[in-house]
Each structure stands twice: as C-alpha cells, then as structure tokens.
Amino acid sequence: MLIKLSDLPFGETAVVREIHTPAHDLNCMGLRIGRELKMITRQPIKGPVVVSIGELEIAMGLETAARIVAETGTDV
C-alpha cells in the first residue's frame, strides 16, 4: 500500500517509492528511492518526523515527509 511518509504509523517499516521534493539533501542523508526505513516518531502539528534507515536516524519537517511516498507491506 502506498502512503505518505508523514502518515506512516509509529514503528512501521516501508520502502521509499517516490520523492516529490528536491531530493539532493535527502539523498545526502541516505534517503533514496528503494531504501527501507522505519518510523521512529512523528510529532503533532508541524513537528519533525524522524525515521531510521539502517543505523542512521533522519529528522525532517512534516511538509517534506508529506512529499515522500512509501510502500508498506513489502519485503526488501
């Protein structure tokens, strides 16, 4: 199922399928299409979204996370 990263539930894992925002900074942090990630925390209102990719934790704004599409229920 495709879902916005900003809507991914706590503790859920997903695979990045689309990035609809300038991806350069995200790529530099390791967030790329095809990478598996896990939702660590999502703060209410405009607070940051924190995901882990392997051993790395990445924090981003809610607006950025809303522009990333991930797929749940996949085996990588």
All heavy atoms as a GROMACS GRO file, in nm:
protein
  572
    1MET      N    1   0.084  -0.117   0.000
    1MET     CA    2   0.000   0.000   0.000
    1MET      C    3   0.089   0.125   0.000
    1MET      O    4   0.183   0.133   0.079
    1MET     CB    5  -0.089  -0.003   0.124
    1MET     CG    6  -0.169   0.125   0.142
    1MET     SD    7  -0.287   0.122   0.279
    1MET     CE    8  -0.179   0.131   0.418
    2LEU      N    9   0.058   0.219  -0.086
    2LEU     CA   10   0.133   0.344  -0.091
    2LEU      C   11   0.077   0.441   0.012
    2LEU      O   12  -0.045   0.452   0.028
    2LEU     CB   13   0.125   0.406  -0.230
    2LEU     CG   14   0.193   0.326  -0.341
    2LEU    CD1   15   0.173   0.396  -0.475
    2LEU    CD2   16   0.340   0.308  -0.312
    3ILE      N   17   0.167   0.511   0.080
    3ILE     CA   18   0.128   0.603   0.187
    3ILE      C   19   0.229   0.717   0.192
    3ILE      O   20   0.347   0.698   0.162
    3ILE     CB   21   0.121   0.527   0.322
    3ILE    CG1   22   0.066   0.614   0.433
    3ILE    CG2   23   0.257   0.471   0.359
    3ILE    CD1   24   0.038   0.537   0.562
    4LYS      N   25   0.183   0.836   0.230
    4LYS     CA   26   0.276   0.947   0.252
    4LYS      C   27   0.360   0.913   0.375
    4LYS      O   28   0.308   0.857   0.473
    4LYS     CB   29   0.200   1.076   0.281
    4LYS     CG   30   0.126   1.133   0.166
    4LYS     CD   31   0.061   1.262   0.213
    4LYS     CE   32  -0.050   1.304   0.123
    4LYS     NZ   33  -0.118   1.424   0.175
    5LEU      N   34   0.485   0.948   0.370
    5LEU     CA   35   0.572   0.921   0.485
    5LEU      C   36   0.518   0.990   0.610
    5LEU      O   37   0.528   0.936   0.720
    5LEU     CB   38   0.714   0.968   0.454
    5LEU     CG   39   0.819   0.938   0.561
    5LEU    CD1   40   0.825   0.789   0.592
    5LEU    CD2   41   0.954   0.988   0.516
    6SER      N   42   0.457   1.104   0.595
    6SER     CA   43   0.402   1.177   0.709
    6SER      C   44   0.287   1.102   0.776
    6SER      O   45   0.253   1.130   0.890
    6SER     CB   46   0.354   1.316   0.666
    6SER     OG   47   0.256   1.305   0.564
    7ASP      N   48   0.226   1.005   0.706
    7ASP     CA   49   0.115   0.927   0.761
    7ASP      C   50   0.156   0.788   0.806
    7ASP      O   51   0.072   0.711   0.854
    7ASP     CB   52   0.004   0.914   0.656
    7ASP     CG   53  -0.060   1.047   0.621
    7ASP    OD1   54  -0.060   1.138   0.707
    7ASP    OD2   55  -0.109   1.062   0.507
    8LEU      N   56   0.282   0.753   0.793
    8LEU     CA   57   0.329   0.620   0.832
    8LEU      C   58   0.318   0.605   0.984
    8LEU      O   59   0.366   0.689   1.058
    8LEU     CB   60   0.473   0.601   0.786
    8LEU     CG   61   0.532   0.461   0.800
    8LEU    CD1   62   0.460   0.363   0.706
    8LEU    CD2   63   0.681   0.463   0.768
    9PRO      N   64   0.254   0.498   1.031
    9PRO     CA   65   0.240   0.480   1.176
    9PRO      C   66   0.373   0.453   1.247
    9PRO      O   67   0.466   0.401   1.186
    9PRO     CB   68   0.148   0.357   1.188
    9PRO     CG   69   0.082   0.342   1.055
    9PRO     CD   70   0.180   0.397   0.956
   10PHE      N   71   0.376   0.483   1.376
   10PHE     CA   72   0.493   0.460   1.460
   10PHE      C   73   0.534   0.313   1.453
   10PHE      O   74   0.451   0.223   1.463
   10PHE     CB   75   0.463   0.499   1.605
   10PHE     CG   76   0.568   0.457   1.702
   10PHE    CD1   77   0.686   0.528   1.712
   10PHE    CD2   78   0.551   0.346   1.782
   10PHE    CE1   79   0.785   0.489   1.800
   10PHE    CE2   80   0.648   0.306   1.870
   10PHE     CZ   81   0.766   0.378   1.880
   11GLY      N   82   0.662   0.288   1.434
   11GLY     CA   83   0.716   0.153   1.434
   11GLY      C   84   0.701   0.078   1.304
   11GLY      O   85   0.757  -0.030   1.288
   12GLU      N   86   0.627   0.134   1.209
   12GLU     CA   87   0.603   0.068   1.080
   12GLU      C   88   0.724   0.085   0.989
   12GLU      O   89   0.792   0.186   0.992
   12GLU     CB   90   0.481   0.131   1.013
   12GLU     CG   91   0.439   0.068   0.885
   12GLU     CD   92   0.356  -0.059   0.906
   12GLU    OE1   93   0.294  -0.073   1.013
   12GLU    OE2   94   0.356  -0.141   0.814
   13THR      N   95   0.752  -0.017   0.908
   13THR     CA   96   0.858  -0.007   0.808
   13THR      C   97   0.795   0.006   0.671
   13THR      O   98   0.683  -0.038   0.647
   13THR     CB   99   0.950  -0.131   0.810
   13THR    OG1  100   0.872  -0.247   0.785
   13THR    CG2  101   1.021  -0.144   0.943
   14ALA      N  102   0.868   0.070   0.581
   14ALA     CA  103   0.820   0.093   0.445
   14ALA      C  104   0.940   0.114   0.354
   14ALA      O  105   1.053   0.133   0.400
   14ALA     CB  106   0.728   0.215   0.441
   15VAL      N  107   0.914   0.110   0.224
   15VAL     CA  108   1.018   0.132   0.123
   15VAL      C  109   0.984   0.261   0.049
   15VAL      O  110   0.869   0.279   0.005
   15VAL     CB  111   1.025   0.013   0.025
   15VAL    CG1  112   1.126   0.040  -0.085
   15VAL    CG2  113   1.060  -0.114   0.099
   16VAL      N  114   1.081   0.349   0.033
   16VAL     CA  115   1.060   0.476  -0.038
   16VAL      C  116   1.036   0.446  -0.186
   16VAL      O  117   1.116   0.377  -0.250
   16VAL     CB  118   1.182   0.570  -0.022
   16VAL    CG1  119   1.162   0.698  -0.101
   16VAL    CG2  120   1.206   0.599   0.126
   17ARG      N  121   0.926   0.496  -0.240
   17ARG     CA  122   0.892   0.474  -0.381
   17ARG      C  123   0.897   0.600  -0.464
   17ARG      O  124   0.928   0.595  -0.582
   17ARG     CB  125   0.753   0.411  -0.393
   17ARG     CG  126   0.745   0.271  -0.336
   17ARG     CD  127   0.836   0.178  -0.413
   17ARG     NE  128   0.829   0.042  -0.359
   17ARG     CZ  129   0.927  -0.043  -0.366
   17ARG    NH1  130   1.041  -0.010  -0.422
   17ARG    NH2  131   0.914  -0.163  -0.315
   18GLU      N  132   0.862   0.717  -0.407
   18GLU     CA  133   0.861   0.843  -0.482
   18GLU      C  134   0.905   0.955  -0.389
   18GLU      O  135   0.873   0.954  -0.270
   18GLU     CB  136   0.720   0.875  -0.534
   18GLU     CG  137   0.660   0.769  -0.623
   18GLU     CD  138   0.514   0.795  -0.653
   18GLU    OE1  139   0.467   0.910  -0.635
   18GLU    OE2  140   0.445   0.700  -0.694
   19ILE      N  141   0.976   1.053  -0.446
   19ILE     CA  142   1.014   1.173  -0.372
   19ILE      C  143   0.972   1.292  -0.457
   19ILE      O  144   1.024   1.312  -0.567
   19ILE     CB  145   1.165   1.177  -0.344
   19ILE    CG1  146   1.205   1.056  -0.258
   19ILE    CG2  147   1.204   1.308  -0.276
   19ILE    CD1  148   1.354   1.043  -0.233
   20HIS      N  149   0.875   1.371  -0.407
   20HIS     CA  150   0.821   1.485  -0.480
   20HIS      C  151   0.868   1.617  -0.419
   20HIS      O  152   0.789   1.709  -0.400
   20HIS     CB  153   0.668   1.479  -0.483
   20HIS     CG  154   0.615   1.356  -0.548
   20HIS    ND1  155   0.613   1.340  -0.684
   20HIS    CD2  156   0.566   1.241  -0.495
   20HIS    CE1  157   0.563   1.221  -0.713
   20HIS    NE2  158   0.534   1.159  -0.600
   21THR      N  159   0.994   1.624  -0.388
   21THR     CA  160   1.057   1.744  -0.334
   21THR      C  161   1.203   1.738  -0.378
   21THR      O  162   1.251   1.630  -0.413
   21THR     CB  163   1.043   1.747  -0.180
   21THR    OG1  164   1.088   1.871  -0.128
   21THR    CG2  165   1.118   1.633  -0.114
   22PRO      N  166   1.274   1.851  -0.383
   22PRO     CA  167   1.414   1.842  -0.421
   22PRO      C  168   1.486   1.738  -0.334
   22PRO      O  169   1.485   1.746  -0.212
   22PRO     CB  170   1.467   1.983  -0.395
   22PRO     CG  171   1.346   2.070  -0.411
   22PRO     CD  172   1.231   1.989  -0.359
   23ALA      N  173   1.541   1.638  -0.400
   23ALA     CA  174   1.591   1.520  -0.329
   23ALA      C  175   1.739   1.526  -0.292
   23ALA      O  176   1.787   1.436  -0.224
   23ALA     CB  177   1.565   1.396  -0.415
   24HIS      N  178   1.811   1.629  -0.334
   24HIS     CA  179   1.955   1.632  -0.310
   24HIS      C  180   1.991   1.616  -0.163
   24HIS      O  181   2.073   1.531  -0.126
   24HIS     CB  182   2.016   1.759  -0.367
   24HIS     CG  183   2.162   1.768  -0.340
   24HIS    ND1  184   2.255   1.692  -0.406
   24HIS    CD2  185   2.232   1.842  -0.250
   24HIS    CE1  186   2.375   1.719  -0.361
   24HIS    NE2  187   2.364   1.809  -0.265
   25ASP      N  188   1.930   1.698  -0.076
   25ASP     CA  189   1.962   1.691   0.066
   25ASP      C  190   1.922   1.556   0.125
   25ASP      O  191   1.994   1.499   0.207
   25ASP     CB  192   1.893   1.803   0.143
   25ASP     CG  193   1.953   1.940   0.110
   25ASP    OD1  194   2.067   1.943   0.060
   25ASP    OD2  195   1.885   2.041   0.135
   26LEU      N  196   1.807   1.504   0.082
   26LEU     CA  197   1.763   1.374   0.131
   26LEU      C  198   1.858   1.264   0.086
   26LEU      O  199   1.892   1.174   0.164
   26LEU     CB  200   1.621   1.345   0.083
   26LEU     CG  201   1.513   1.442   0.132
   26LEU    CD1  202   1.380   1.412   0.064
   26LEU    CD2  203   1.500   1.436   0.283
   27ASN      N  204   1.903   1.272  -0.039
   27ASN     CA  205   1.999   1.173  -0.090
   27ASN      C  206   2.128   1.176  -0.009
   27ASN      O  207   2.184   1.072   0.022
   27ASN     CB  208   2.030   1.198  -0.237
   27ASN     CG  209   1.920   1.154  -0.329
   27ASN    OD1  210   1.844   1.064  -0.296
   27ASN    ND2  211   1.910   1.217  -0.444
   28CYS      N  212   2.174   1.295   0.025
   28CYS     CA  213   2.297   1.308   0.103
   28CYS      C  214   2.283   1.245   0.242
   28CYS      O  215   2.381   1.200   0.300
   28CYS     CB  216   2.336   1.455   0.116
   28CYS     SG  217   2.392   1.529  -0.037
   29MET      N  218   2.160   1.241   0.293
   29MET     CA  219   2.136   1.181   0.424
   29MET      C  220   2.106   1.031   0.414
   29MET      O  221   2.086   0.965   0.515
   29MET     CB  222   2.020   1.252   0.493
   29MET     CG  223   2.053   1.394   0.532
   29MET     SD  224   1.925   1.470   0.631
   29MET     CE  225   1.797   1.496   0.510
   30GLY      N  226   2.100   0.978   0.291
   30GLY     CA  227   2.077   0.835   0.274
   30GLY      C  228   1.934   0.798   0.240
   30GLY      O  229   1.903   0.680   0.224
   31LEU      N  230   1.844   0.895   0.231
   31LEU     CA  231   1.706   0.866   0.198
   31LEU      C  232   1.690   0.872   0.047
   31LEU      O  233   1.697   0.979  -0.013
   31LEU     CB  234   1.612   0.966   0.266
   31LEU     CG  235   1.467   0.923   0.274
   31LEU    CD1  236   1.401   0.984   0.395
   31LEU    CD2  237   1.390   0.958   0.150
   32ARG      N  238   1.674   0.755  -0.014
   32ARG     CA  239   1.664   0.744  -0.160
   32ARG      C  240   1.551   0.650  -0.197
   32ARG      O  241   1.510   0.568  -0.115
   32ARG     CB  242   1.793   0.687  -0.218
   32ARG     CG  243   1.916   0.768  -0.193
   32ARG     CD  244   2.040   0.699  -0.250
   32ARG     NE  245   2.159   0.776  -0.220
   32ARG     CZ  246   2.232   0.763  -0.111
   32ARG    NH1  247   2.200   0.674  -0.021
   32ARG    NH2  248   2.339   0.837  -0.094
   33ILE      N  249   1.506   0.658  -0.319
   33ILE     CA  250   1.406   0.566  -0.370
   33ILE      C  251   1.463   0.424  -0.359
   33ILE      O  252   1.578   0.399  -0.393
   33ILE     CB  253   1.367   0.601  -0.515
   33ILE    CG1  254   1.291   0.734  -0.515
   33ILE    CG2  255   1.284   0.491  -0.579
   33ILE    CD1  256   1.257   0.787  -0.650
   34GLY      N  257   1.381   0.333  -0.308
   34GLY     CA  258   1.421   0.194  -0.292
   34GLY      C  259   1.475   0.160  -0.154
   34GLY      O  260   1.492   0.042  -0.122
   35ARG      N  261   1.502   0.258  -0.072
   35ARG     CA  262   1.555   0.232   0.064
   35ARG      C  263   1.443   0.199   0.161
   35ARG      O  264   1.336   0.257   0.157
   35ARG     CB  265   1.631   0.354   0.118
   35ARG     CG  266   1.756   0.395   0.045
   35ARG     CD  267   1.870   0.297   0.054
   35ARG     NE  268   1.911   0.261   0.188
   35ARG     CZ  269   2.012   0.316   0.254
   35ARG    NH1  270   2.085   0.410   0.198
   35ARG    NH2  271   2.041   0.276   0.375
   36GLU      N  272   1.471   0.105   0.248
   36GLU     CA  273   1.376   0.070   0.353
   36GLU      C  274   1.399   0.160   0.472
   36GLU      O  275   1.514   0.191   0.508
   36GLU     CB  276   1.394  -0.076   0.394
   36GLU     CG  277   1.289  -0.121   0.494
   36GLU     CD  278   1.301  -0.267   0.531
   36GLU    OE1  279   1.415  -0.318   0.538
   36GLU    OE2  280   1.197  -0.329   0.551
   37LEU      N  281   1.291   0.205   0.536
   37LEU     CA  282   1.301   0.291   0.654
   37LEU      C  283   1.198   0.249   0.756
   37LEU      O  284   1.106   0.173   0.727
   37LEU     CB  285   1.285   0.438   0.616
   37LEU     CG  286   1.163   0.481   0.534
   37LEU    CD1  287   1.039   0.489   0.618
   37LEU    CD2  288   1.190   0.612   0.466
   38LYS      N  289   1.215   0.301   0.877
   38LYS     CA  290   1.123   0.272   0.986
   38LYS      C  291   1.086   0.403   1.055
   38LYS      O  292   1.173   0.487   1.082
   38LYS     CB  293   1.189   0.177   1.088
   38LYS     CG  294   1.101   0.140   1.203
   38LYS     CD  295   1.171   0.042   1.294
   38LYS     CE  296   1.081   0.003   1.411
   38LYS     NZ  297   1.149  -0.093   1.498
   39MET      N  298   0.956   0.422   1.082
   39MET     CA  299   0.910   0.542   1.151
   39MET      C  300   0.949   0.535   1.298
   39MET      O  301   0.914   0.439   1.368
   39MET     CB  302   0.758   0.555   1.138
   39MET     CG  303   0.700   0.674   1.213
   39MET     SD  304   0.757   0.834   1.156
   39MET     CE  305   0.668   0.850   1.002
   40ILE      N  306   1.024   0.634   1.342
   40ILE     CA  307   1.066   0.641   1.482
   40ILE      C  308   0.970   0.728   1.561
   40ILE      O  309   0.921   0.690   1.665
   40ILE     CB  310   1.211   0.696   1.494
   40ILE    CG1  311   1.309   0.607   1.419
   40ILE    CG2  312   1.251   0.712   1.640
   40ILE    CD1  313   1.316   0.466   1.470
   41THR      N  314   0.943   0.848   1.511
   41THR     CA  315   0.850   0.939   1.579
   41THR      C  316   0.793   1.039   1.480
   41THR      O  317   0.857   1.074   1.382
   41THR     CB  318   0.918   1.012   1.697
   41THR    OG1  319   0.820   1.087   1.768
   41THR    CG2  320   1.025   1.106   1.650
   42ARG      N  321   0.672   1.082   1.510
   42ARG     CA  322   0.607   1.186   1.429
   42ARG      C  323   0.539   1.279   1.528
   42ARG      O  324   0.442   1.240   1.594
   42ARG     CB  325   0.504   1.122   1.335
   42ARG     CG  326   0.434   1.220   1.246
   42ARG     CD  327   0.331   1.154   1.157
   42ARG     NE  328   0.229   1.092   1.238
   42ARG     CZ  329   0.184   0.968   1.220
   42ARG    NH1  330   0.231   0.893   1.125
   42ARG    NH2  331   0.090   0.920   1.297
   43GLN      N  332   0.591   1.399   1.542
   43GLN     CA  333   0.536   1.495   1.636
   43GLN      C  334   0.410   1.560   1.578
   43GLN      O  335   0.400   1.579   1.457
   43GLN     CB  336   0.639   1.602   1.670
   43GLN     CG  337   0.765   1.548   1.733
   43GLN     CD  338   0.737   1.478   1.865
   43GLN    OE1  339   0.657   1.524   1.944
   43GLN    NE2  340   0.801   1.365   1.887
   44PRO      N  341   0.313   1.593   1.662
   44PRO     CA  342   0.189   1.652   1.612
   44PRO      C  343   0.210   1.793   1.556
   44PRO      O  344   0.313   1.856   1.581
   44PRO     CB  345   0.099   1.656   1.735
   44PRO     CG  346   0.192   1.651   1.851
   44PRO     CD  347   0.313   1.576   1.806
   45ILE      N  348   0.114   1.836   1.483
   45ILE     CA  349   0.106   1.968   1.419
   45ILE      C  350   0.218   1.980   1.315
   45ILE      O  351   0.210   1.919   1.212
   45ILE     CB  352   0.104   2.082   1.523
   45ILE    CG1  353  -0.010   2.056   1.623
   45ILE    CG2  354   0.088   2.215   1.456
   45ILE    CD1  355  -0.022   2.154   1.735
   46LYS      N  356   0.323   2.058   1.339
   46LYS     CA  357   0.428   2.076   1.238
   46LYS      C  358   0.562   2.020   1.283
   46LYS      O  359   0.664   2.046   1.223
   46LYS     CB  360   0.443   2.225   1.205
   46LYS     CG  361   0.323   2.285   1.139
   46LYS     CD  362   0.346   2.428   1.101
   46LYS     CE  363   0.224   2.488   1.038
   46LYS     NZ  364   0.243   2.625   0.997
   47GLY      N  365   0.559   1.942   1.390
   47GLY     CA  366   0.682   1.889   1.446
   47GLY      C  367   0.753   1.793   1.352
   47GLY      O  368   0.694   1.746   1.255
   48PRO      N  369   0.876   1.761   1.381
   48PRO     CA  370   0.953   1.678   1.288
   48PRO      C  371   0.907   1.534   1.284
   48PRO      O  372   0.846   1.482   1.377
   48PRO     CB  373   1.095   1.687   1.343
   48PRO     CG  374   1.078   1.712   1.488
   48PRO     CD  375   0.953   1.797   1.499
   49VAL      N  376   0.938   1.472   1.172
   49VAL     CA  377   0.922   1.328   1.151
   49VAL      C  378   1.063   1.270   1.159
   49VAL      O  379   1.155   1.323   1.096
   49VAL     CB  380   0.860   1.301   1.013
   49VAL    CG1  381   0.865   1.154   0.979
   49VAL    CG2  382   0.718   1.354   1.008
   50VAL      N  383   1.081   1.164   1.236
   50VAL     CA  384   1.212   1.101   1.248
   50VAL      C  385   1.199   0.957   1.201
   50VAL      O  386   1.112   0.883   1.250
   50VAL     CB  387   1.265   1.105   1.394
   50VAL    CG1  388   1.401   1.040   1.403
   50VAL    CG2  389   1.271   1.248   1.445
   51VAL      N  390   1.282   0.919   1.104
   51VAL     CA  391   1.284   0.783   1.053
   51VAL      C  392   1.425   0.728   1.066
   51VAL      O  393   1.521   0.803   1.074
   51VAL     CB  394   1.239   0.776   0.904
   51VAL    CG1  395   1.096   0.822   0.889
   51VAL    CG2  396   1.332   0.856   0.814
   52SER      N  397   1.434   0.595   1.072
   52SER     CA  398   1.566   0.534   1.073
   52SER      C  399   1.585   0.458   0.942
   52SER      O  400   1.493   0.396   0.890
   52SER     CB  401   1.584   0.440   1.192
   52SER     OG  402   1.500   0.328   1.181
   53ILE      N  403   1.706   0.468   0.891
   53ILE     CA  404   1.749   0.394   0.773
   53ILE      C  405   1.875   0.323   0.815
   53ILE      O  406   1.980   0.385   0.831
   53ILE     CB  407   1.774   0.488   0.654
   53ILE    CG1  408   1.647   0.564   0.618
   53ILE    CG2  409   1.827   0.409   0.534
   53ILE    CD1  410   1.664   0.666   0.508
   54GLY      N  411   1.863   0.194   0.841
   54GLY     CA  412   1.977   0.121   0.896
   54GLY      C  413   2.009   0.174   1.033
   54GLY      O  414   1.924   0.182   1.120
   55GLU      N  415   2.132   0.216   1.053
   55GLU     CA  416   2.177   0.270   1.182
   55GLU      C  417   2.159   0.421   1.192
   55GLU      O  418   2.184   0.479   1.296
   55GLU     CB  419   2.326   0.237   1.202
   55GLU     CG  420   2.357   0.089   1.206
   55GLU     CD  421   2.299   0.023   1.329
   55GLU    OE1  422   2.305   0.082   1.438
   55GLU    OE2  423   2.246  -0.089   1.315
   56LEU      N  424   2.115   0.485   1.084
   56LEU     CA  425   2.104   0.630   1.077
   56LEU      C  426   1.963   0.677   1.106
   56LEU      O  427   1.866   0.618   1.058
   56LEU     CB  428   2.144   0.674   0.935
   56LEU     CG  429   2.149   0.821   0.905
   56LEU    CD1  430   2.260   0.889   0.985
   56LEU    CD2  431   2.174   0.841   0.757
   57GLU      N  432   1.948   0.784   1.186
   57GLU     CA  433   1.819   0.846   1.209
   57GLU      C  434   1.817   0.981   1.137
   57GLU      O  435   1.912   1.058   1.146
   57GLU     CB  436   1.792   0.866   1.358
   57GLU     CG  437   1.764   0.737   1.430
   57GLU     CD  438   1.718   0.757   1.572
   57GLU    OE1  439   1.703   0.873   1.618
   57GLU    OE2  440   1.696   0.654   1.639
   58ILE      N  441   1.708   1.006   1.065
   58ILE     CA  442   1.693   1.128   0.987
   58ILE      C  443   1.568   1.201   1.035
   58ILE      O  444   1.461   1.141   1.044
   58ILE     CB  445   1.679   1.097   0.836
   58ILE    CG1  446   1.803   1.026   0.786
   58ILE    CG2  447   1.652   1.224   0.757
   58ILE    CD1  448   1.791   0.977   0.644
   59ALA      N  449   1.582   1.331   1.064
   59ALA     CA  450   1.469   1.415   1.103
   59ALA      C  451   1.437   1.509   0.987
   59ALA      O  452   1.528   1.560   0.922
   59ALA     CB  453   1.501   1.495   1.228
   60MET      N  454   1.309   1.528   0.961
   60MET     CA  455   1.267   1.620   0.855
   60MET      C  456   1.135   1.684   0.896
   60MET      O  457   1.064   1.631   0.982
   60MET     CB  458   1.251   1.546   0.722
   60MET     CG  459   1.138   1.447   0.720
   60MET     SD  460   1.140   1.340   0.577
   60MET     CE  461   1.262   1.221   0.629
   61GLY      N  462   1.104   1.795   0.833
   61GLY     CA  463   0.978   1.863   0.858
   61GLY      C  464   0.861   1.783   0.807
   61GLY      O  465   0.874   1.701   0.715
   62LEU      N  466   0.745   1.808   0.862
   62LEU     CA  467   0.623   1.739   0.823
   62LEU      C  468   0.590   1.763   0.676
   62LEU      O  469   0.545   1.672   0.606
   62LEU     CB  470   0.507   1.783   0.913
   62LEU     CG  471   0.381   1.701   0.906
   62LEU    CD1  472   0.408   1.556   0.946
   62LEU    CD2  473   0.274   1.761   0.997
   63GLU      N  474   0.613   1.885   0.626
   63GLU     CA  475   0.585   1.915   0.485
   63GLU      C  476   0.674   1.833   0.392
   63GLU      O  477   0.628   1.785   0.289
   63GLU     CB  478   0.603   2.064   0.459
   63GLU     CG  479   0.496   2.150   0.521
   63GLU     CD  480   0.515   2.297   0.491
   63GLU    OE1  481   0.600   2.333   0.406
   63GLU    OE2  482   0.443   2.378   0.553
   64THR      N  483   0.798   1.816   0.427
   64THR     CA  484   0.889   1.733   0.346
   64THR      C  485   0.843   1.588   0.349
   64THR      O  486   0.836   1.521   0.246
   64THR     CB  487   1.033   1.744   0.397
   64THR    OG1  488   1.076   1.880   0.387
   64THR    CG2  489   1.127   1.655   0.318
   65ALA      N  490   0.809   1.537   0.468
   65ALA     CA  491   0.764   1.399   0.480
   65ALA      C  492   0.636   1.373   0.402
   65ALA      O  493   0.616   1.264   0.349
   65ALA     CB  494   0.744   1.364   0.627
   66ALA      N  495   0.552   1.475   0.389
   66ALA     CA  496   0.426   1.460   0.314
   66ALA      C  497   0.452   1.447   0.164
   66ALA      O  498   0.364   1.403   0.090
   66ALA     CB  499   0.333   1.577   0.343
   67ARG      N  500   0.570   1.484   0.118
   67ARG     CA  501   0.604   1.477  -0.024
   67ARG      C  502   0.684   1.351  -0.060
   67ARG      O  503   0.731   1.338  -0.172
   67ARG     CB  504   0.682   1.602  -0.064
   67ARG     CG  505   0.596   1.727  -0.055
   67ARG     CD  506   0.671   1.847  -0.106
   67ARG     NE  507   0.584   1.963  -0.102
   67ARG     CZ  508   0.611   2.074  -0.035
   67ARG    NH1  509   0.724   2.082   0.034
   67ARG    NH2  510   0.528   2.174  -0.036
   68ILE      N  511   0.696   1.262   0.036
   68ILE     CA  512   0.766   1.135   0.014
   68ILE      C  513   0.662   1.022   0.020
   68ILE      O  514   0.585   1.015   0.117
   68ILE     CB  515   0.876   1.113   0.119
   68ILE    CG1  516   0.980   1.225   0.108
   68ILE    CG2  517   0.939   0.976   0.104
   68ILE    CD1  518   1.080   1.228   0.220
   69VAL      N  519   0.658   0.941  -0.083
   69VAL     CA  520   0.564   0.830  -0.089
   69VAL      C  521   0.639   0.700  -0.061
   69VAL      O  522   0.743   0.675  -0.121
   69VAL     CB  523   0.495   0.823  -0.228
   69VAL    CG1  524   0.400   0.703  -0.235
   69VAL    CG2  525   0.420   0.952  -0.257
   70ALA      N  526   0.585   0.623   0.032
   70ALA     CA  527   0.647   0.496   0.070
   70ALA      C  528   0.546   0.384   0.053
   70ALA      O  529   0.424   0.407   0.054
   70ALA     CB  530   0.697   0.503   0.214
   71GLU      N  531   0.597   0.263   0.038
   71GLU     CA  532   0.512   0.146   0.024
   71GLU      C  533   0.529   0.055   0.145
   71GLU      O  534   0.641   0.017   0.180
   71GLU     CB  535   0.548   0.070  -0.104
   71GLU     CG  536   0.456  -0.046  -0.133
   71GLU     CD  537   0.484  -0.110  -0.266
   71GLU    OE1  538   0.588  -0.079  -0.330
   71GLU    OE2  539   0.403  -0.194  -0.307
   72THR      N  540   0.419   0.022   0.208
   72THR     CA  541   0.422  -0.068   0.322
   72THR      C  542   0.388  -0.209   0.277
   72THR      O  543   0.335  -0.229   0.169
   72THR     CB  544   0.321  -0.024   0.430
   72THR    OG1  545   0.190  -0.027   0.374
   72THR    CG2  546   0.352   0.114   0.483
   73GLY      N  547   0.420  -0.304   0.361
   73GLY     CA  548   0.386  -0.442   0.332
   73GLY      C  549   0.471  -0.506   0.224
   73GLY      O  550   0.429  -0.599   0.156
   74THR      N  551   0.596  -0.457   0.207
   74THR     CA  552   0.686  -0.514   0.107
   74THR      C  553   0.803  -0.579   0.176
   74THR      O  554   0.843  -0.538   0.286
   74THR     CB  555   0.740  -0.407   0.009
   74THR    OG1  556   0.809  -0.307   0.085
   74THR    CG2  557   0.628  -0.344  -0.068
   75ASP      N  558   0.859  -0.679   0.116
   75ASP     CA  559   0.981  -0.741   0.166
   75ASP      C  560   1.096  -0.696   0.078
   75ASP      O  561   1.089  -0.706  -0.043
   75ASP     CB  562   0.971  -0.893   0.160
   75ASP     CG  563   0.867  -0.944   0.257
   75ASP    OD1  564   0.853  -0.885   0.366
   75ASP    OD2  565   0.799  -1.044   0.225
   76VAL      N  566   1.200  -0.645   0.142
   76VAL     CA  567   1.315  -0.596   0.066
   76VAL      C  568   1.423  -0.702   0.067
   76VAL      O  569   1.447  -0.769   0.160
   76VAL     CB  570   1.369  -0.465   0.126
   76VAL    CG1  571   1.490  -0.418   0.051
   76VAL    CG2  572   1.261  -0.360   0.124
   0.00000   0.00000   0.00000
